[in-house]
Amino acid sequence: MRRSLPPITCRVSDTLIARGHHGLIVTAPESAVGPAETAHAMEVELGALVHAQVFLLGDEPILLLVSAAGTVDTARTGARLDGVLVPAPPHLAVKYTGQPPGSIAPVGHPANLPTWVDSTLSQFGELLAAGGSPGTVFRTSYTELLRITAGLSIDVD
């Protein structure tokens, strides 16, 4: 039986299509309960998983798209962005994206967030990003991710 996608994920798909991506979002297997399991189930390296995280740069929300195999050095990354960078609390991440933390897609938010893309992701030919709701993902590339998000490349570690 075919499962329909949640409205949040349909909005992500529509945004992807409007920005020139094929818009195909799939449901990961139920066994994919964490990043390592998702990477294994979807046959990509852990580092090729795109983790979308909302941060506050000063008082302004921004989106960092980072490799699931890495971490964000907030002091160095904040300095590169010429400000103080702190993770947004979960309730603000939901407010700014309309999506639950851990399932935040790079696109499909109520308003476009300034976006930076972890340069580490450029080493992978294919990336896997969340589709806006738990268990949903889509395939993309580093170049396409920069284009569809109007993002800028940044070193986050």
Phi and psi in radians as a Rosetta constraint file:
Dihedral C 1 N 2 CA 2 C 2 CIRCULARHARMONIC -1.429 0.35
Dihedral N 2 CA 2 C 2 N 3 CIRCULARHARMONIC 2.271 0.35
Dihedral C 2 N 3 CA 3 C 3 CIRCULARHARMONIC -1.651 0.35
Dihedral N 3 CA 3 C 3 N 4 CIRCULARHARMONIC 2.307 0.35
Dihedral C 3 N 4 CA 4 C 4 CIRCULARHARMONIC -1.418 0.35
Dihedral N 4 CA 4 C 4 N 5 CIRCULARHARMONIC 2.659 0.35
Dihedral C 4 N 5 CA 5 C 5 CIRCULARHARMONIC -1.470 0.35
Dihedral N 5 CA 5 C 5 N 6 CIRCULARHARMONIC 2.587 0.35
Dihedral C 5 N 6 CA 6 C 6 CIRCULARHARMONIC -1.105 0.35
Dihedral N 6 CA 6 C 6 N 7 CIRCULARHARMONIC 2.706 0.35
Dihedral C 6 N 7 CA 7 C 7 CIRCULARHARMONIC -0.948 0.35
Dihedral N 7 CA 7 C 7 N 8 CIRCULARHARMONIC -0.643 0.35
Dihedral C 7 N 8 CA 8 C 8 CIRCULARHARMONIC -1.042 0.35
Dihedral N 8 CA 8 C 8 N 9 CIRCULARHARMONIC -0.773 0.35
Dihedral C 8 N 9 CA 9 C 9 CIRCULARHARMONIC -1.215 0.35
Dihedral N 9 CA 9 C 9 N 10 CIRCULARHARMONIC -0.624 0.35
Dihedral C 9 N 10 CA 10 C 10 CIRCULARHARMONIC -1.088 0.35
Dihedral N 10 CA 10 C 10 N 11 CIRCULARHARMONIC -0.664 0.35
Dihedral C 10 N 11 CA 11 C 11 CIRCULARHARMONIC -1.125 0.35
Dihedral N 11 CA 11 C 11 N 12 CIRCULARHARMONIC -0.702 0.35
Dihedral C 11 N 12 CA 12 C 12 CIRCULARHARMONIC -1.088 0.35
Dihedral N 12 CA 12 C 12 N 13 CIRCULARHARMONIC -0.806 0.35
Dihedral C 12 N 13 CA 13 C 13 CIRCULARHARMONIC -1.052 0.35
Dihedral N 13 CA 13 C 13 N 14 CIRCULARHARMONIC -0.781 0.35
Dihedral C 13 N 14 CA 14 C 14 CIRCULARHARMONIC -1.064 0.35
Dihedral N 14 CA 14 C 14 N 15 CIRCULARHARMONIC -0.694 0.35
Dihedral C 14 N 15 CA 15 C 15 CIRCULARHARMONIC -1.155 0.35
Dihedral N 15 CA 15 C 15 N 16 CIRCULARHARMONIC -0.741 0.35
Dihedral C 15 N 16 CA 16 C 16 CIRCULARHARMONIC -1.024 0.35
Dihedral N 16 CA 16 C 16 N 17 CIRCULARHARMONIC -0.821 0.35
Dihedral C 16 N 17 CA 17 C 17 CIRCULARHARMONIC -1.084 0.35
Dihedral N 17 CA 17 C 17 N 18 CIRCULARHARMONIC -0.750 0.35
Dihedral C 17 N 18 CA 18 C 18 CIRCULARHARMONIC -1.081 0.35
Dihedral N 18 CA 18 C 18 N 19 CIRCULARHARMONIC -0.424 0.35
Dihedral C 18 N 19 CA 19 C 19 CIRCULARHARMONIC -1.784 0.35
Dihedral N 19 CA 19 C 19 N 20 CIRCULARHARMONIC 0.250 0.35
Dihedral C 19 N 20 CA 20 C 20 CIRCULARHARMONIC 1.591 0.35
Dihedral N 20 CA 20 C 20 N 21 CIRCULARHARMONIC 0.134 0.35
Dihedral C 20 N 21 CA 21 C 21 CIRCULARHARMONIC -1.583 0.35
Dihedral N 21 CA 21 C 21 N 22 CIRCULARHARMONIC 2.730 0.35
Dihedral C 21 N 22 CA 22 C 22 CIRCULARHARMONIC -1.176 0.35
Dihedral N 22 CA 22 C 22 N 23 CIRCULARHARMONIC -0.348 0.35
Dihedral C 22 N 23 CA 23 C 23 CIRCULARHARMONIC 1.404 0.35
Dihedral N 23 CA 23 C 23 N 24 CIRCULARHARMONIC 0.103 0.35
Dihedral C 23 N 24 CA 24 C 24 CIRCULARHARMONIC -1.315 0.35
Dihedral N 24 CA 24 C 24 N 25 CIRCULARHARMONIC 2.052 0.35
Dihedral C 24 N 25 CA 25 C 25 CIRCULARHARMONIC -2.044 0.35
Dihedral N 25 CA 25 C 25 N 26 CIRCULARHARMONIC 2.315 0.35
Dihedral C 25 N 26 CA 26 C 26 CIRCULARHARMONIC -2.063 0.35
Dihedral N 26 CA 26 C 26 N 27 CIRCULARHARMONIC 2.864 0.35
Dihedral C 26 N 27 CA 27 C 27 CIRCULARHARMONIC -1.690 0.35
Dihedral N 27 CA 27 C 27 N 28 CIRCULARHARMONIC 2.190 0.35
Dihedral C 27 N 28 CA 28 C 28 CIRCULARHARMONIC -1.214 0.35
Dihedral N 28 CA 28 C 28 N 29 CIRCULARHARMONIC 2.687 0.35
Dihedral C 28 N 29 CA 29 C 29 CIRCULARHARMONIC -0.996 0.35
Dihedral N 29 CA 29 C 29 N 30 CIRCULARHARMONIC 2.621 0.35
Dihedral C 29 N 30 CA 30 C 30 CIRCULARHARMONIC -1.046 0.35
Dihedral N 30 CA 30 C 30 N 31 CIRCULARHARMONIC -0.408 0.35
Dihedral C 30 N 31 CA 31 C 31 CIRCULARHARMONIC -1.268 0.35
Dihedral N 31 CA 31 C 31 N 32 CIRCULARHARMONIC -0.218 0.35
Dihedral C 31 N 32 CA 32 C 32 CIRCULARHARMONIC -1.494 0.35
Dihedral N 32 CA 32 C 32 N 33 CIRCULARHARMONIC 1.393 0.35
Dihedral C 32 N 33 CA 33 C 33 CIRCULARHARMONIC -1.671 0.35
Dihedral N 33 CA 33 C 33 N 34 CIRCULARHARMONIC -0.167 0.35
Dihedral C 33 N 34 CA 34 C 34 CIRCULARHARMONIC -2.573 0.35
Dihedral N 34 CA 34 C 34 N 35 CIRCULARHARMONIC 3.081 0.35
Dihedral C 34 N 35 CA 35 C 35 CIRCULARHARMONIC -0.994 0.35
Dihedral N 35 CA 35 C 35 N 36 CIRCULARHARMONIC -0.809 0.35
Dihedral C 35 N 36 CA 36 C 36 CIRCULARHARMONIC -1.110 0.35
Dihedral N 36 CA 36 C 36 N 37 CIRCULARHARMONIC -0.742 0.35
Dihedral C 36 N 37 CA 37 C 37 CIRCULARHARMONIC -1.175 0.35
Dihedral N 37 CA 37 C 37 N 38 CIRCULARHARMONIC -0.678 0.35
Dihedral C 37 N 38 CA 38 C 38 CIRCULARHARMONIC -1.117 0.35
Dihedral N 38 CA 38 C 38 N 39 CIRCULARHARMONIC -0.806 0.35
Dihedral C 38 N 39 CA 39 C 39 CIRCULARHARMONIC -1.022 0.35
Dihedral N 39 CA 39 C 39 N 40 CIRCULARHARMONIC -0.798 0.35
Dihedral C 39 N 40 CA 40 C 40 CIRCULARHARMONIC -1.106 0.35
Dihedral N 40 CA 40 C 40 N 41 CIRCULARHARMONIC -0.854 0.35
Dihedral C 40 N 41 CA 41 C 41 CIRCULARHARMONIC -1.107 0.35
Dihedral N 41 CA 41 C 41 N 42 CIRCULARHARMONIC -0.595 0.35
Dihedral C 41 N 42 CA 42 C 42 CIRCULARHARMONIC -1.682 0.35
Dihedral N 42 CA 42 C 42 N 43 CIRCULARHARMONIC 0.070 0.35
Dihedral C 42 N 43 CA 43 C 43 CIRCULARHARMONIC 1.040 0.35
Dihedral N 43 CA 43 C 43 N 44 CIRCULARHARMONIC 0.839 0.35
Dihedral C 43 N 44 CA 44 C 44 CIRCULARHARMONIC -2.294 0.35
Dihedral N 44 CA 44 C 44 N 45 CIRCULARHARMONIC 2.809 0.35
Dihedral C 44 N 45 CA 45 C 45 CIRCULARHARMONIC -1.264 0.35
Dihedral N 45 CA 45 C 45 N 46 CIRCULARHARMONIC 2.640 0.35
Dihedral C 45 N 46 CA 46 C 46 CIRCULARHARMONIC -0.945 0.35
Dihedral N 46 CA 46 C 46 N 47 CIRCULARHARMONIC -0.709 0.35
Dihedral C 46 N 47 CA 47 C 47 CIRCULARHARMONIC -1.121 0.35
Dihedral N 47 CA 47 C 47 N 48 CIRCULARHARMONIC -0.309 0.35
Dihedral C 47 N 48 CA 48 C 48 CIRCULARHARMONIC -1.515 0.35
Dihedral N 48 CA 48 C 48 N 49 CIRCULARHARMONIC -0.036 0.35
Dihedral C 48 N 49 CA 49 C 49 CIRCULARHARMONIC -1.416 0.35
Dihedral N 49 CA 49 C 49 N 50 CIRCULARHARMONIC 2.265 0.35
Dihedral C 49 N 50 CA 50 C 50 CIRCULARHARMONIC -1.622 0.35
Dihedral N 50 CA 50 C 50 N 51 CIRCULARHARMONIC 2.094 0.35
Dihedral C 50 N 51 CA 51 C 51 CIRCULARHARMONIC -1.831 0.35
Dihedral N 51 CA 51 C 51 N 52 CIRCULARHARMONIC 1.957 0.35
Dihedral C 51 N 52 CA 52 C 52 CIRCULARHARMONIC -1.512 0.35
Dihedral N 52 CA 52 C 52 N 53 CIRCULARHARMONIC 2.136 0.35
Dihedral C 52 N 53 CA 53 C 53 CIRCULARHARMONIC -2.231 0.35
Dihedral N 53 CA 53 C 53 N 54 CIRCULARHARMONIC 2.356 0.35
Dihedral C 53 N 54 CA 54 C 54 CIRCULARHARMONIC -1.593 0.35
Dihedral N 54 CA 54 C 54 N 55 CIRCULARHARMONIC 2.283 0.35
Dihedral C 54 N 55 CA 55 C 55 CIRCULARHARMONIC -2.184 0.35
Dihedral N 55 CA 55 C 55 N 56 CIRCULARHARMONIC 2.842 0.35
Dihedral C 55 N 56 CA 56 C 56 CIRCULARHARMONIC -1.879 0.35
Dihedral N 56 CA 56 C 56 N 57 CIRCULARHARMONIC 2.196 0.35
Dihedral C 56 N 57 CA 57 C 57 CIRCULARHARMONIC -1.843 0.35
Dihedral N 57 CA 57 C 57 N 58 CIRCULARHARMONIC 1.714 0.35
Dihedral C 57 N 58 CA 58 C 58 CIRCULARHARMONIC 1.224 0.35
Dihedral N 58 CA 58 C 58 N 59 CIRCULARHARMONIC -2.111 0.35
Dihedral C 58 N 59 CA 59 C 59 CIRCULARHARMONIC -1.798 0.35
Dihedral N 59 CA 59 C 59 N 60 CIRCULARHARMONIC -0.006 0.35
Dihedral C 59 N 60 CA 60 C 60 CIRCULARHARMONIC -1.713 0.35
Dihedral N 60 CA 60 C 60 N 61 CIRCULARHARMONIC 2.342 0.35
Dihedral C 60 N 61 CA 61 C 61 CIRCULARHARMONIC -1.305 0.35
Dihedral N 61 CA 61 C 61 N 62 CIRCULARHARMONIC 2.452 0.35
Dihedral C 61 N 62 CA 62 C 62 CIRCULARHARMONIC -2.363 0.35
Dihedral N 62 CA 62 C 62 N 63 CIRCULARHARMONIC 2.879 0.35
Dihedral C 62 N 63 CA 63 C 63 CIRCULARHARMONIC -2.044 0.35
Dihedral N 63 CA 63 C 63 N 64 CIRCULARHARMONIC 2.223 0.35
Dihedral C 63 N 64 CA 64 C 64 CIRCULARHARMONIC -1.919 0.35
Dihedral N 64 CA 64 C 64 N 65 CIRCULARHARMONIC 2.243 0.35
Dihedral C 64 N 65 CA 65 C 65 CIRCULARHARMONIC -1.833 0.35
Dihedral N 65 CA 65 C 65 N 66 CIRCULARHARMONIC 1.899 0.35
Dihedral C 65 N 66 CA 66 C 66 CIRCULARHARMONIC -2.137 0.35
Dihedral N 66 CA 66 C 66 N 67 CIRCULARHARMONIC 2.774 0.35
Dihedral C 66 N 67 CA 67 C 67 CIRCULARHARMONIC -1.214 0.35
Dihedral N 67 CA 67 C 67 N 68 CIRCULARHARMONIC 2.378 0.35
Dihedral C 67 N 68 CA 68 C 68 CIRCULARHARMONIC -1.145 0.35
Dihedral N 68 CA 68 C 68 N 69 CIRCULARHARMONIC -0.256 0.35
Dihedral C 68 N 69 CA 69 C 69 CIRCULARHARMONIC -1.543 0.35
Dihedral N 69 CA 69 C 69 N 70 CIRCULARHARMONIC -0.093 0.35
Dihedral C 69 N 70 CA 70 C 70 CIRCULARHARMONIC -2.095 0.35
Dihedral N 70 CA 70 C 70 N 71 CIRCULARHARMONIC -3.070 0.35
Dihedral C 70 N 71 CA 71 C 71 CIRCULARHARMONIC -2.328 0.35
Dihedral N 71 CA 71 C 71 N 72 CIRCULARHARMONIC 2.832 0.35
Dihedral C 71 N 72 CA 72 C 72 CIRCULARHARMONIC -1.702 0.35
Dihedral N 72 CA 72 C 72 N 73 CIRCULARHARMONIC 2.139 0.35
Dihedral C 72 N 73 CA 73 C 73 CIRCULARHARMONIC -1.477 0.35
Dihedral N 73 CA 73 C 73 N 74 CIRCULARHARMONIC 1.732 0.35
Dihedral C 73 N 74 CA 74 C 74 CIRCULARHARMONIC -1.118 0.35
Dihedral N 74 CA 74 C 74 N 75 CIRCULARHARMONIC -0.591 0.35
Dihedral C 74 N 75 CA 75 C 75 CIRCULARHARMONIC -1.171 0.35
Dihedral N 75 CA 75 C 75 N 76 CIRCULARHARMONIC -0.879 0.35
Dihedral C 75 N 76 CA 76 C 76 CIRCULARHARMONIC -1.197 0.35
Dihedral N 76 CA 76 C 76 N 77 CIRCULARHARMONIC -0.747 0.35
Dihedral C 76 N 77 CA 77 C 77 CIRCULARHARMONIC -1.154 0.35
Dihedral N 77 CA 77 C 77 N 78 CIRCULARHARMONIC -0.725 0.35
Dihedral C 77 N 78 CA 78 C 78 CIRCULARHARMONIC -1.034 0.35
Dihedral N 78 CA 78 C 78 N 79 CIRCULARHARMONIC -0.733 0.35
Dihedral C 78 N 79 CA 79 C 79 CIRCULARHARMONIC -1.100 0.35
Dihedral N 79 CA 79 C 79 N 80 CIRCULARHARMONIC -0.694 0.35
Dihedral C 79 N 80 CA 80 C 80 CIRCULARHARMONIC -1.112 0.35
Dihedral N 80 CA 80 C 80 N 81 CIRCULARHARMONIC -0.534 0.35
Dihedral C 80 N 81 CA 81 C 81 CIRCULARHARMONIC -1.656 0.35
Dihedral N 81 CA 81 C 81 N 82 CIRCULARHARMONIC 0.095 0.35
Dihedral C 81 N 82 CA 82 C 82 CIRCULARHARMONIC 1.088 0.35
Dihedral N 82 CA 82 C 82 N 83 CIRCULARHARMONIC 0.808 0.35
Dihedral C 82 N 83 CA 83 C 83 CIRCULARHARMONIC -2.982 0.35
Dihedral N 83 CA 83 C 83 N 84 CIRCULARHARMONIC -3.083 0.35
Dihedral C 83 N 84 CA 84 C 84 CIRCULARHARMONIC -1.643 0.35
Dihedral N 84 CA 84 C 84 N 85 CIRCULARHARMONIC 2.205 0.35
Dihedral C 84 N 85 CA 85 C 85 CIRCULARHARMONIC -1.983 0.35
Dihedral N 85 CA 85 C 85 N 86 CIRCULARHARMONIC 2.189 0.35
Dihedral C 85 N 86 CA 86 C 86 CIRCULARHARMONIC -2.379 0.35
Dihedral N 86 CA 86 C 86 N 87 CIRCULARHARMONIC 2.554 0.35
Dihedral C 86 N 87 CA 87 C 87 CIRCULARHARMONIC -1.068 0.35
Dihedral N 87 CA 87 C 87 N 88 CIRCULARHARMONIC 2.416 0.35
Dihedral C 87 N 88 CA 88 C 88 CIRCULARHARMONIC -1.301 0.35
Dihedral N 88 CA 88 C 88 N 89 CIRCULARHARMONIC 2.461 0.35
Dihedral C 88 N 89 CA 89 C 89 CIRCULARHARMONIC -1.069 0.35
Dihedral N 89 CA 89 C 89 N 90 CIRCULARHARMONIC 2.651 0.35
Dihedral C 89 N 90 CA 90 C 90 CIRCULARHARMONIC -0.887 0.35
Dihedral N 90 CA 90 C 90 N 91 CIRCULARHARMONIC -0.709 0.35
Dihedral C 90 N 91 CA 91 C 91 CIRCULARHARMONIC -1.133 0.35
Dihedral N 91 CA 91 C 91 N 92 CIRCULARHARMONIC -0.548 0.35
Dihedral C 91 N 92 CA 92 C 92 CIRCULARHARMONIC -1.332 0.35
Dihedral N 92 CA 92 C 92 N 93 CIRCULARHARMONIC -0.608 0.35
Dihedral C 92 N 93 CA 93 C 93 CIRCULARHARMONIC -1.042 0.35
Dihedral N 93 CA 93 C 93 N 94 CIRCULARHARMONIC -0.747 0.35
Dihedral C 93 N 94 CA 94 C 94 CIRCULARHARMONIC -1.156 0.35
Dihedral N 94 CA 94 C 94 N 95 CIRCULARHARMONIC -0.748 0.35
Dihedral C 94 N 95 CA 95 C 95 CIRCULARHARMONIC -1.028 0.35
Dihedral N 95 CA 95 C 95 N 96 CIRCULARHARMONIC -0.784 0.35
Dihedral C 95 N 96 CA 96 C 96 CIRCULARHARMONIC -1.414 0.35
Dihedral N 96 CA 96 C 96 N 97 CIRCULARHARMONIC -0.425 0.35
Dihedral C 96 N 97 CA 97 C 97 CIRCULARHARMONIC -1.931 0.35
Dihedral N 97 CA 97 C 97 N 98 CIRCULARHARMONIC -0.415 0.35
Dihedral C 97 N 98 CA 98 C 98 CIRCULARHARMONIC 1.283 0.35
Dihedral N 98 CA 98 C 98 N 99 CIRCULARHARMONIC 0.220 0.35
Dihedral C 98 N 99 CA 99 C 99 CIRCULARHARMONIC -2.283 0.35
Dihedral N 99 CA 99 C 99 N 100 CIRCULARHARMONIC 2.635 0.35
Dihedral C 99 N 100 CA 100 C 100 CIRCULARHARMONIC -1.301 0.35
Dihedral N 100 CA 100 C 100 N 101 CIRCULARHARMONIC 2.438 0.35
Dihedral C 100 N 101 CA 101 C 101 CIRCULARHARMONIC -0.927 0.35
Dihedral N 101 CA 101 C 101 N 102 CIRCULARHARMONIC 2.461 0.35
Dihedral C 101 N 102 CA 102 C 102 CIRCULARHARMONIC 1.608 0.35
Dihedral N 102 CA 102 C 102 N 103 CIRCULARHARMONIC -0.280 0.35
Dihedral C 102 N 103 CA 103 C 103 CIRCULARHARMONIC -2.253 0.35
Dihedral N 103 CA 103 C 103 N 104 CIRCULARHARMONIC 0.218 0.35
Dihedral C 103 N 104 CA 104 C 104 CIRCULARHARMONIC -1.179 0.35
Dihedral N 104 CA 104 C 104 N 105 CIRCULARHARMONIC 2.174 0.35
Dihedral C 104 N 105 CA 105 C 105 CIRCULARHARMONIC -1.457 0.35
Dihedral N 105 CA 105 C 105 N 106 CIRCULARHARMONIC 2.794 0.35
Dihedral C 105 N 106 CA 106 C 106 CIRCULARHARMONIC -1.189 0.35
Dihedral N 106 CA 106 C 106 N 107 CIRCULARHARMONIC -0.314 0.35
Dihedral C 106 N 107 CA 107 C 107 CIRCULARHARMONIC -2.424 0.35
Dihedral N 107 CA 107 C 107 N 108 CIRCULARHARMONIC 3.065 0.35
Dihedral C 107 N 108 CA 108 C 108 CIRCULARHARMONIC 1.559 0.35
Dihedral N 108 CA 108 C 108 N 109 CIRCULARHARMONIC 0.379 0.35
Dihedral C 108 N 109 CA 109 C 109 CIRCULARHARMONIC -1.550 0.35
Dihedral N 109 CA 109 C 109 N 110 CIRCULARHARMONIC 2.820 0.35
Dihedral C 109 N 110 CA 110 C 110 CIRCULARHARMONIC -0.994 0.35
Dihedral N 110 CA 110 C 110 N 111 CIRCULARHARMONIC -0.602 0.35
Dihedral C 110 N 111 CA 111 C 111 CIRCULARHARMONIC -2.430 0.35
Dihedral N 111 CA 111 C 111 N 112 CIRCULARHARMONIC 2.586 0.35
Dihedral C 111 N 112 CA 112 C 112 CIRCULARHARMONIC -1.156 0.35
Dihedral N 112 CA 112 C 112 N 113 CIRCULARHARMONIC 2.306 0.35
Dihedral C 112 N 113 CA 113 C 113 CIRCULARHARMONIC -1.761 0.35
Dihedral N 113 CA 113 C 113 N 114 CIRCULARHARMONIC 2.464 0.35
Dihedral C 113 N 114 CA 114 C 114 CIRCULARHARMONIC -0.964 0.35
Dihedral N 114 CA 114 C 114 N 115 CIRCULARHARMONIC 2.302 0.35
Dihedral C 114 N 115 CA 115 C 115 CIRCULARHARMONIC -2.215 0.35
Dihedral N 115 CA 115 C 115 N 116 CIRCULARHARMONIC 2.371 0.35
Dihedral C 115 N 116 CA 116 C 116 CIRCULARHARMONIC -2.154 0.35
Dihedral N 116 CA 116 C 116 N 117 CIRCULARHARMONIC 2.465 0.35
Dihedral C 116 N 117 CA 117 C 117 CIRCULARHARMONIC -2.018 0.35
Dihedral N 117 CA 117 C 117 N 118 CIRCULARHARMONIC 2.182 0.35
Dihedral C 117 N 118 CA 118 C 118 CIRCULARHARMONIC -0.952 0.35
Dihedral N 118 CA 118 C 118 N 119 CIRCULARHARMONIC 2.126 0.35
Dihedral C 118 N 119 CA 119 C 119 CIRCULARHARMONIC -1.103 0.35
Dihedral N 119 CA 119 C 119 N 120 CIRCULARHARMONIC -0.384 0.35
Dihedral C 119 N 120 CA 120 C 120 CIRCULARHARMONIC -1.029 0.35
Dihedral N 120 CA 120 C 120 N 121 CIRCULARHARMONIC -0.543 0.35
Dihedral C 120 N 121 CA 121 C 121 CIRCULARHARMONIC -1.141 0.35
Dihedral N 121 CA 121 C 121 N 122 CIRCULARHARMONIC -0.325 0.35
Dihedral C 121 N 122 CA 122 C 122 CIRCULARHARMONIC -1.171 0.35
Dihedral N 122 CA 122 C 122 N 123 CIRCULARHARMONIC -0.286 0.35
Dihedral C 122 N 123 CA 123 C 123 CIRCULARHARMONIC -1.390 0.35
Dihedral N 123 CA 123 C 123 N 124 CIRCULARHARMONIC -0.109 0.35
Dihedral C 123 N 124 CA 124 C 124 CIRCULARHARMONIC -1.871 0.35
Dihedral N 124 CA 124 C 124 N 125 CIRCULARHARMONIC 2.371 0.35
Dihedral C 124 N 125 CA 125 C 125 CIRCULARHARMONIC -1.250 0.35
Dihedral N 125 CA 125 C 125 N 126 CIRCULARHARMONIC -0.582 0.35
Dihedral C 125 N 126 CA 126 C 126 CIRCULARHARMONIC -2.283 0.35
Dihedral N 126 CA 126 C 126 N 127 CIRCULARHARMONIC 2.362 0.35
Dihedral C 126 N 127 CA 127 C 127 CIRCULARHARMONIC -2.017 0.35
Dihedral N 127 CA 127 C 127 N 128 CIRCULARHARMONIC 2.748 0.35
Dihedral C 127 N 128 CA 128 C 128 CIRCULARHARMONIC -2.209 0.35
Dihedral N 128 CA 128 C 128 N 129 CIRCULARHARMONIC 2.115 0.35
Dihedral C 128 N 129 CA 129 C 129 CIRCULARHARMONIC -2.074 0.35
Dihedral N 129 CA 129 C 129 N 130 CIRCULARHARMONIC 2.689 0.35
Dihedral C 129 N 130 CA 130 C 130 CIRCULARHARMONIC -1.162 0.35
Dihedral N 130 CA 130 C 130 N 131 CIRCULARHARMONIC 2.643 0.35
Dihedral C 130 N 131 CA 131 C 131 CIRCULARHARMONIC -1.761 0.35
Dihedral N 131 CA 131 C 131 N 132 CIRCULARHARMONIC 0.199 0.35
Dihedral C 131 N 132 CA 132 C 132 CIRCULARHARMONIC 1.730 0.35
Dihedral N 132 CA 132 C 132 N 133 CIRCULARHARMONIC -0.192 0.35
Dihedral C 132 N 133 CA 133 C 133 CIRCULARHARMONIC -2.498 0.35
Dihedral N 133 CA 133 C 133 N 134 CIRCULARHARMONIC 2.730 0.35
Dihedral C 133 N 134 CA 134 C 134 CIRCULARHARMONIC -0.935 0.35
Dihedral N 134 CA 134 C 134 N 135 CIRCULARHARMONIC 2.323 0.35
Dihedral C 134 N 135 CA 135 C 135 CIRCULARHARMONIC 1.422 0.35
Dihedral N 135 CA 135 C 135 N 136 CIRCULARHARMONIC 0.057 0.35
Dihedral C 135 N 136 CA 136 C 136 CIRCULARHARMONIC -1.883 0.35
Dihedral N 136 CA 136 C 136 N 137 CIRCULARHARMONIC 2.466 0.35
Dihedral C 136 N 137 CA 137 C 137 CIRCULARHARMONIC -2.549 0.35
Dihedral N 137 CA 137 C 137 N 138 CIRCULARHARMONIC 2.804 0.35
Dihedral C 137 N 138 CA 138 C 138 CIRCULARHARMONIC -2.452 0.35
Dihedral N 138 CA 138 C 138 N 139 CIRCULARHARMONIC 2.681 0.35
Dihedral C 138 N 139 CA 139 C 139 CIRCULARHARMONIC -1.631 0.35
Dihedral N 139 CA 139 C 139 N 140 CIRCULARHARMONIC 2.522 0.35
Dihedral C 139 N 140 CA 140 C 140 CIRCULARHARMONIC -2.735 0.35
Dihedral N 140 CA 140 C 140 N 141 CIRCULARHARMONIC -3.047 0.35
Dihedral C 140 N 141 CA 141 C 141 CIRCULARHARMONIC -2.225 0.35
Dihedral N 141 CA 141 C 141 N 142 CIRCULARHARMONIC 2.926 0.35
Dihedral C 141 N 142 CA 142 C 142 CIRCULARHARMONIC -1.060 0.35
Dihedral N 142 CA 142 C 142 N 143 CIRCULARHARMONIC -0.833 0.35
Dihedral C 142 N 143 CA 143 C 143 CIRCULARHARMONIC -1.077 0.35
Dihedral N 143 CA 143 C 143 N 144 CIRCULARHARMONIC -0.756 0.35
Dihedral C 143 N 144 CA 144 C 144 CIRCULARHARMONIC -1.156 0.35
Dihedral N 144 CA 144 C 144 N 145 CIRCULARHARMONIC -0.676 0.35
Dihedral C 144 N 145 CA 145 C 145 CIRCULARHARMONIC -1.077 0.35
Dihedral N 145 CA 145 C 145 N 146 CIRCULARHARMONIC -0.751 0.35
Dihedral C 145 N 146 CA 146 C 146 CIRCULARHARMONIC -1.035 0.35
Dihedral N 146 CA 146 C 146 N 147 CIRCULARHARMONIC -0.762 0.35
Dihedral C 146 N 147 CA 147 C 147 CIRCULARHARMONIC -1.190 0.35
Dihedral N 147 CA 147 C 147 N 148 CIRCULARHARMONIC -0.847 0.35
Dihedral C 147 N 148 CA 148 C 148 CIRCULARHARMONIC -1.258 0.35
Dihedral N 148 CA 148 C 148 N 149 CIRCULARHARMONIC -0.352 0.35
Dihedral C 148 N 149 CA 149 C 149 CIRCULARHARMONIC -1.778 0.35
Dihedral N 149 CA 149 C 149 N 150 CIRCULARHARMONIC -0.121 0.35
Dihedral C 149 N 150 CA 150 C 150 CIRCULARHARMONIC 0.955 0.35
Dihedral N 150 CA 150 C 150 N 151 CIRCULARHARMONIC 0.608 0.35
Dihedral C 150 N 151 CA 151 C 151 CIRCULARHARMONIC -1.448 0.35
Dihedral N 151 CA 151 C 151 N 152 CIRCULARHARMONIC 2.863 0.35
Dihedral C 151 N 152 CA 152 C 152 CIRCULARHARMONIC -2.044 0.35
Dihedral N 152 CA 152 C 152 N 153 CIRCULARHARMONIC 2.504 0.35
Dihedral C 152 N 153 CA 153 C 153 CIRCULARHARMONIC -1.293 0.35
Dihedral N 153 CA 153 C 153 N 154 CIRCULARHARMONIC 2.488 0.35
Dihedral C 153 N 154 CA 154 C 154 CIRCULARHARMONIC -2.647 0.35
Dihedral N 154 CA 154 C 154 N 155 CIRCULARHARMONIC 2.591 0.35
Dihedral C 154 N 155 CA 155 C 155 CIRCULARHARMONIC -1.552 0.35
Dihedral N 155 CA 155 C 155 N 156 CIRCULARHARMONIC 2.071 0.35
Dihedral C 155 N 156 CA 156 C 156 CIRCULARHARMONIC -1.754 0.35
Dihedral N 156 CA 156 C 156 N 157 CIRCULARHARMONIC -0.059 0.35
